[in-house]
């Protein structure tokens, strides 16, 4: 893991406030230093984890899916064995999208893309770029706060901004556990404190990477218009106990995409891939199987 430790939250705030940011050009070459792990056989599902975690975060869901799917996991930039390539000046979702696209290329064949949290934001960026042969998209509570701003949802947008401002300020003032505010925003008060010490330590250690993630998220100007062009069969999953701003955001996300449905995991909050793995696995598996059946019927029709 390669973390840029000199990042300050003020730098990130300056980046977020710059509404004139342009996409950063990314090379089309083969990238090195990307986590890649496979399990099982069957329809291929690429599972992208969120911030402050690695592909291992998907293990409870992969275990529930069993051996009937070919599950491929990875890690986003700066986490696990995936090398960091961003700086505050170059932070952009295009970097994350290219990492996921390289994993999809290596997997080969038709892919069902699934992303949790910031991994869902990266998966959504891949779908919007439309460069990969995807069969379906599933996103679990991707933080795309700029959609709220573009749709005039200022109360819910303000909830995200208030959380990140407080978190960034605490980090710049030397609070090593400032990221607790973000974790508890997502999972509810006490979530961070209830995690095992080794997990908390990893989350704290990767705070500088998470600051870059937020710079990318706030520069990802998702609109109703661009989402209307995503024609993939899409499943948006939210937790029934998640923060109201996150739940509303995901409802809107589903409404903006023509072939999307929104499902709620009752009793779950943001970190549902670990707390409600069986329910998540069943929901994802059902969506994937539906698309596989539709694909099979299409082949039979053409034959």
C-alpha positions as CSV (number, residue, x, y, z in Angstrom):
1,X,0.0,0.0,0.0
2,X,1.4,3.3,-1.1
3,X,-0.2,6.3,0.8
4,X,0.6,9.9,0.2
5,X,0.9,11.0,3.9
6,X,1.4,14.7,3.3
7,X,-2.2,15.2,2.1
8,X,-4.1,17.7,4.2
9,X,-7.9,18.0,4.3
10,X,-7.6,21.6,3.4
11,X,-6.0,20.6,0.1
12,X,-9.0,18.3,-0.5
13,X,-11.5,21.0,0.4
14,X,-9.8,23.4,-2.1
15,X,-10.1,20.7,-4.7
16,X,-13.8,20.1,-3.9
17,X,-14.6,23.8,-4.2
18,X,-13.1,24.0,-7.6
19,X,-16.1,23.5,-9.8
20,X,-14.1,24.0,-13.0
21,X,-12.1,20.7,-12.7
22,X,-11.5,18.8,-15.9
23,X,-11.2,15.1,-16.5
24,X,-7.6,14.0,-16.1
25,X,-6.3,12.2,-19.2
26,X,-5.4,8.5,-18.4
27,X,-3.2,6.3,-20.5
28,X,-4.7,3.2,-22.1
29,X,-1.7,1.1,-21.2
30,X,-1.8,-2.0,-19.0
31,X,-1.7,-1.1,-15.3
32,X,0.4,-2.8,-12.8
33,X,-0.1,-3.3,-9.1
34,X,-3.8,-4.1,-9.0
35,X,-5.3,-6.6,-6.6
36,X,-7.0,-9.5,-8.4
37,X,-8.4,-12.7,-6.9
38,X,-10.8,-15.3,-8.3
39,X,-13.2,-17.8,-6.6
40,X,-15.6,-20.3,-8.1
41,X,-16.9,-21.0,-11.6
42,X,-20.0,-19.8,-13.5
43,X,-21.3,-16.4,-14.5
44,X,-18.5,-13.8,-13.8
45,X,-19.1,-11.2,-11.2
46,X,-16.5,-8.5,-10.5
47,X,-16.9,-7.2,-7.0
48,X,-15.4,-3.8,-6.1
49,X,-15.0,-2.9,-2.4
50,X,-15.3,0.6,-1.0
51,X,-12.9,2.9,0.7
52,X,-10.7,1.8,3.6
53,X,-11.0,-1.8,2.7
54,X,-9.7,-4.5,0.2
55,X,-11.2,-7.2,-1.8
56,X,-11.3,-9.3,1.4
57,X,-14.4,-7.2,2.4
58,X,-16.4,-9.2,-0.1
59,X,-15.5,-12.6,1.4
60,X,-18.7,-13.0,3.5
61,X,-20.8,-12.4,0.3
62,X,-18.5,-14.6,-1.9
63,X,-18.9,-17.4,0.7
64,X,-22.7,-17.1,0.5
65,X,-22.7,-17.1,-3.3
66,X,-20.9,-20.4,-3.2
67,X,-19.2,-22.0,-6.2
68,X,-21.9,-21.3,-8.7
69,X,-20.5,-18.0,-9.7
70,X,-17.0,-16.9,-10.8
71,X,-16.3,-14.1,-8.3
72,X,-13.4,-11.8,-8.9
73,X,-12.4,-9.2,-6.3
74,X,-10.0,-6.3,-6.4
75,X,-9.1,-3.2,-4.3
76,X,-9.3,0.4,-5.2
77,X,-6.4,2.8,-5.5
78,X,-4.3,3.0,-2.4
79,X,-5.8,0.0,-0.7
80,X,-4.4,-3.5,-0.3
81,X,-2.0,-4.3,-3.1
82,X,-3.4,-1.7,-5.6
83,X,-0.9,1.1,-5.9
84,X,-1.9,4.7,-5.4
85,X,-1.6,6.9,-8.6
86,X,-3.5,10.0,-7.6
87,X,-2.5,13.3,-6.0
88,X,-4.8,16.0,-4.8
89,X,-4.2,17.8,-8.1
90,X,-5.1,14.8,-10.2
91,X,-7.9,13.2,-8.1
92,X,-10.6,12.1,-10.5
93,X,-13.0,9.2,-10.9
94,X,-11.4,8.4,-14.2
95,X,-8.4,6.9,-12.3
96,X,-10.7,4.5,-10.4
97,X,-12.7,3.6,-13.4
98,X,-9.6,2.6,-15.3
99,X,-8.5,0.3,-12.5
100,X,-11.8,-1.5,-12.5
101,X,-11.8,-1.6,-16.3
102,X,-8.4,-3.3,-16.2
103,X,-9.8,-6.0,-13.9
104,X,-12.7,-6.5,-16.3
105,X,-10.3,-6.9,-19.2
106,X,-8.3,-9.5,-17.3
107,X,-11.4,-11.4,-16.3
108,X,-12.4,-11.6,-20.0
109,X,-15.9,-12.3,-21.3
110,X,-19.2,-10.9,-20.3
111,X,-19.2,-9.4,-16.8
112,X,-21.7,-8.5,-14.1
113,X,-20.2,-5.5,-12.2
114,X,-21.0,-5.0,-8.5
115,X,-19.6,-2.2,-6.4
116,X,-20.1,-1.3,-2.7
117,X,-19.8,2.3,-1.4
118,X,-17.0,4.1,-3.2
119,X,-16.5,0.9,-5.2
120,X,-20.1,1.5,-6.4
121,X,-19.2,5.0,-7.4
122,X,-16.2,3.5,-9.4
123,X,-18.5,0.9,-11.0
124,X,-21.0,3.7,-11.9
125,X,-18.1,5.6,-13.5
126,X,-17.3,2.5,-15.6
127,X,-20.9,2.2,-16.7
128,X,-21.0,5.8,-17.7
129,X,-17.7,5.5,-19.7
130,X,-19.3,2.6,-21.6
131,X,-16.1,1.0,-22.7
132,X,-16.5,-2.5,-21.2
133,X,-18.8,-5.4,-22.3
134,X,-21.0,-5.4,-19.1
135,X,-24.1,-7.5,-18.7
136,X,-25.4,-5.8,-15.6
137,X,-24.6,-3.3,-12.9
138,X,-25.2,-3.5,-9.2
139,X,-24.3,-0.7,-6.8
140,X,-24.7,-0.7,-3.1
141,X,-25.0,2.8,-1.7
142,X,-22.5,4.6,-3.8
143,X,-21.7,8.0,-2.5
144,X,-22.4,10.3,-5.5
145,X,-23.4,13.5,-3.5
146,X,-23.1,15.8,-6.5
147,X,-26.3,14.1,-7.9
148,X,-28.1,15.5,-4.9
149,X,-26.8,19.0,-5.6
150,X,-27.7,18.8,-9.3
151,X,-31.2,17.8,-8.4
152,X,-31.6,20.6,-5.9
153,X,-31.7,18.2,-2.9
154,X,-29.9,20.7,-0.7
155,X,-30.9,19.3,2.7
156,X,-29.5,15.8,1.9
157,X,-26.5,17.3,0.0
158,X,-25.8,19.4,3.1
159,X,-25.7,16.3,5.3
160,X,-22.8,14.9,3.2
161,X,-21.0,18.2,3.1
162,X,-21.4,18.8,6.9
163,X,-20.0,15.4,7.6
164,X,-17.0,15.7,5.3
165,X,-16.2,19.3,6.5
166,X,-16.2,18.2,10.1
167,X,-14.2,15.1,9.3
168,X,-11.6,17.0,7.3
169,X,-11.2,19.7,9.9
170,X,-10.7,17.2,12.7
171,X,-8.0,15.4,10.6
172,X,-6.2,18.6,9.9
173,X,-6.2,19.5,13.6
174,X,-4.4,16.2,14.4
175,X,-7.3,13.9,15.3
176,X,-5.9,10.6,14.1
177,X,-9.3,9.0,14.4
178,X,-11.2,11.7,12.6
179,X,-12.5,9.2,10.1
180,X,-14.7,7.8,12.8
181,X,-17.2,10.5,11.9
182,X,-17.5,9.2,8.4
183,X,-17.9,5.6,9.4
184,X,-20.6,6.5,12.0
185,X,-22.4,8.7,9.4
186,X,-22.6,5.6,7.2
187,X,-23.2,2.9,9.8
188,X,-24.8,4.7,12.7
189,X,-23.3,6.0,16.0
190,X,-20.9,3.5,17.5
191,X,-20.1,1.6,14.3
192,X,-16.5,2.5,14.2
193,X,-16.0,1.8,17.9
194,X,-17.5,-1.7,17.6
195,X,-15.1,-2.8,14.8
196,X,-12.2,-5.0,15.7
197,X,-9.0,-3.1,16.6
198,X,-7.1,-4.3,13.5
199,X,-9.9,-3.1,11.3
200,X,-10.0,0.3,13.0
201,X,-6.2,0.6,12.7
202,X,-6.4,-0.1,8.9
203,X,-9.1,2.5,8.5
204,X,-7.2,5.1,10.4
205,X,-4.0,4.3,8.5
206,X,-5.7,4.8,5.1
207,X,-7.4,8.1,6.0
208,X,-5.1,10.0,3.6
209,X,-6.3,7.7,0.8
210,X,-9.9,8.3,1.8
211,X,-9.4,12.1,1.5
212,X,-8.5,11.5,-2.1
213,X,-11.6,9.3,-2.5
214,X,-13.8,12.2,-1.4
215,X,-12.0,14.6,-3.7
216,X,-12.9,12.2,-6.5
217,X,-16.5,11.8,-5.3
218,X,-17.1,15.5,-5.2
219,X,-15.6,16.1,-8.6
220,X,-17.8,13.4,-10.1
221,X,-20.6,15.5,-11.5
222,X,-23.3,12.9,-12.1
223,X,-26.6,14.3,-13.5
224,X,-30.0,13.0,-14.4
225,X,-29.1,13.5,-18.1
226,X,-25.9,11.4,-18.0
227,X,-27.5,8.7,-15.9
228,X,-30.3,8.4,-18.4
229,X,-27.8,7.1,-20.9
230,X,-26.9,4.1,-18.7
231,X,-29.1,1.4,-20.3
232,X,-27.6,-1.6,-18.4
233,X,-29.9,-3.6,-16.3
234,X,-29.1,-2.0,-12.9
235,X,-29.8,-2.9,-9.4
236,X,-29.4,-0.3,-6.7
237,X,-29.3,-1.7,-3.1
238,X,-29.7,0.4,0.0
239,X,-29.9,-0.4,3.7
240,X,-33.2,0.2,5.5
241,X,-31.3,1.7,8.5
242,X,-28.8,3.7,6.5
243,X,-28.5,7.5,6.8
244,X,-31.6,9.3,5.3
245,X,-29.3,11.2,2.9
246,X,-27.8,8.0,1.6
247,X,-31.2,6.3,1.3
248,X,-32.6,9.3,-0.6
249,X,-29.6,9.5,-2.9
250,X,-29.9,5.9,-3.9
251,X,-33.7,6.2,-4.5
252,X,-32.9,9.1,-6.9
253,X,-30.1,7.2,-8.5
254,X,-32.5,4.4,-9.4
255,X,-35.1,6.9,-10.7
256,X,-32.6,8.5,-13.0
257,X,-31.5,5.3,-14.8
258,X,-34.0,3.8,-17.3
259,X,-33.4,0.1,-16.5
260,X,-32.8,0.4,-12.8
261,X,-34.6,-1.0,-9.8
262,X,-34.0,-0.2,-6.2
263,X,-34.1,-2.8,-3.4
264,X,-33.8,-2.3,0.3
265,X,-32.1,-4.7,2.7
266,X,-34.2,-4.3,5.8
267,X,-32.4,-3.8,9.0
268,X,-29.1,-3.1,7.3
269,X,-27.0,0.0,7.1
270,X,-24.2,1.0,4.9
271,X,-21.8,-1.9,5.8
272,X,-24.3,-4.5,4.7
273,X,-21.8,-6.7,2.8
274,X,-20.4,-7.8,6.2
275,X,-23.5,-7.4,8.5
276,X,-26.1,-8.8,6.1
277,X,-24.0,-10.9,3.7
278,X,-26.7,-13.6,3.1
279,X,-29.3,-11.1,2.2
280,X,-26.9,-9.2,-0.1
281,X,-25.7,-12.4,-1.7
282,X,-29.3,-13.5,-2.5
283,X,-30.2,-10.1,-3.9
284,X,-27.1,-9.9,-6.1
285,X,-27.5,-13.6,-7.2
286,X,-31.1,-13.1,-8.2
287,X,-30.3,-10.0,-10.3
288,X,-27.4,-11.8,-12.0
289,X,-29.4,-14.9,-12.7
290,X,-32.2,-12.8,-14.2
291,X,-29.8,-11.2,-16.6
292,X,-28.2,-14.6,-17.5
293,X,-31.7,-16.0,-18.3
294,X,-32.5,-13.0,-20.4
295,X,-29.2,-13.4,-22.3
296,X,-29.9,-17.1,-22.8
297,X,-33.4,-16.4,-24.2
298,X,-31.8,-13.8,-26.5
299,X,-29.4,-16.4,-27.9
300,X,-32.1,-19.0,-28.4
301,X,-34.2,-16.4,-30.2
302,X,-31.4,-15.6,-32.6
303,X,-30.7,-19.3,-33.2
